[in-house]
């Protein structure tokens, strides 16, 4: 197969979206085609049919690259998790049909419309990745393999105190989150490398760091850090322990989806209300998750309304452009404001306030509510320019993620330091995708951090020019 595919191969990614439009009068069929279309897009891209996958490494050793992990997490969360909400709209509860349930046809129609937008966004996002998926064949910089494990460990250890320093400097707290994430990825990758090398000292230190990070995720009150902690370790261990990872990490992730909704819900009720400290609330929540009643509806509520953000999306679609006009480049202008560190502009408008204004205007939540309901990236793309806005913004999203991954590998001598460490550590926001202001601000300053770290590595001769 030619490495540079013809335009027809890219167009095939958009085929499910096009077919779903033909059945627009039947929301159930239209939704089903669009939803299944994302799996079709996964197949075309991950099989290498549209464009050959990078051949410099076996697939098992390049899973952190955007076409794999970023696409699976971002597009999977965006486009595939709405199926439970769809069944809920059709009158199903815990996968059983509710008797005498009258389906709201308008709600069903809007749900199908949003799913078509998801499918369009997935196709555009994947196209952006594949167009720029060309990694350098010749390395400009390299690191000795025997120094790699120690470098990763030192990166994990040094990043923590530096992150704490940034946390204590007003206006620079965003760098804390960057370096904290980098420390987690470095420590986890170092652990995965130390185990097969049988470096006892490195393994024990890295294991302590990993367990500490996992504990912090466990008492955070959020599901994502817990899932990511398990997922990342499994991916890093997979090249050396394929069968073991598949037999253990797969079932563990499934169990997390079963028990985490109850755990997180109970934890928040106790810890966030101030009734219990984090440790006690964690124990109460763990007991509740392990001993929940069969009639507990926490899981279905999580699957239908919190696993996916389509319910919020439907509200935005109903209000824009019928009641509120498209925002055009307004959100991009607000994003440029968000980039400026508060330390240089103390009176800078609060980013969350800027974002929540469009949430209030759309009627997603009331102004007096304490709930934070920030729109996802695909929603902001729609609010900016409708279907064309989704196509353009999602294509750029995929392209930028891929370009940065290539740049990281160019600077840091290949996949391990480039994509697995730097890209996955500093640009983890690509995995989920947030509102324009948060995403653009994070990506901009993460890129600056990447260049700074490269300069440090070069000045210390950790990276040698070939």
C-alpha positions, 0 to 999 in steps of 0.5 A: 500500500502507498504510504500517501493514500488517495483522497478516496480513502479519507472520504470513506471515513465520512461514509457513515456520517453521509449514510446517517444523513440519508435516514434523518427521518428515522432517528433510531436508524440514523443514530444506529448508523452514526454510532456504529460508524465510529467503530467503522472509523476505528477499523479503517484507521487502526488497521492501516487501511487508510494510511499505513501505520508507522512501521518503525515499531511493532504496534504493541510498542507504539500504543501511546501515539495519537492514532491509537491511544488518543483516538481510542480515548477521545473519540471513544468517549465522545462518540461511543458512550452515548449508547446508554443515553440512547436506550434511556431515551427509548425507555430502557432502564438497566437494559430492560424496557419500561412498560407504558413508556411514551418516547419523546420523539423530539428528544430522540430526534435531537439525540440522533442529530448529536450522534451524527455530529459525533460521527462527523467529528470522529471522521474529521479528527481521525483524518487530521491525525492520519494526514500528518502521521509521518514520523522521522525515519532518521533520529537527530538525537538519542539517549543510551538505553542503559541510561533511559530507566534512570532518566525516567526515574529522575524525571519522576522524582524531580518533577514533583518538587518543581510542580509544588513550587509552581503551585505556590506561585500565584498565577502559575498553577497550570504548570503544577498540573503539567509537571504532576502529570509528567511525573506520573507518566515518567514514574509509571514508564520507569516502573514498566522498564525496571521490572523486566530489567530486574532493577530492584532499587528502581522497581521499588522506588517506582512502585512506591511512586505509582502507589502514591499516585494511585492513592491520590487518584483514589481519594480525588473524587473523580473516576478518570484518574483511577482509570488512567492509572490502571490503563497507562501501566497496562499499556507500558507493560503490554510489550513485555507481558502481553498475555498477563496484561490482557488477562489482568488489566482488561478485567480490572478495567471492566470491574472499575466501570462497575464499581466506580460509579457507586464509589465516586458518588458515595465518596463525594457525598461524604467528603465534599460535604465536609462530613468526613475527611478524604480517608474516611470517606474513601473507606465508606465509599469502598464499602458501599461499592463492594456491598451495593444493593441489586436495586442500586440505580447508581450505575445506570444513572452513571452510564446514561447521564455521566459517562456521556455528555450527549445530554448536555450537547442536546441542550446546546443544539436546541438553543443554537442557532434557534435562540442563540447565534453561532459564536464564530471566532468569539471562543477563540478570542477568549482562548487567547485571553486564557493563554496569558498567565494571571501572574502577568495579568492579575485582573484577567477574566476568570476562564471558568466564568467565560466558559460558563456564560455560554452554558447559562445562556443555553439553559444547561444550568441555572446561574444560581447553581453551584454545578460546573457544566463546561462544554466539551470540545466538540460542543464548542466546535458546534457552537462556533460554526455548526457542522462545518465548525465541527469538521474544521475544529476536529480536523485541527484537533487531530492534526495538532495532536499528531504534529506535536507527537512527531515534534516530540519524537524528533526532539527526544530521540524517538517514541519512548521519550518523545511520545510515551513520556513527553507527549503523554505527560504534558499533553494528556489533555488531548485524551479527553478534550475540554472547552476551547479556552482550557484546551488551547491554553494547556496545549500552548504552555505544554508546548513551551514546557516541552521546549524547555525540557528539551533544552535542559536535557541537551544542556545536561548531555542527556540527549546526544546529537547523532 
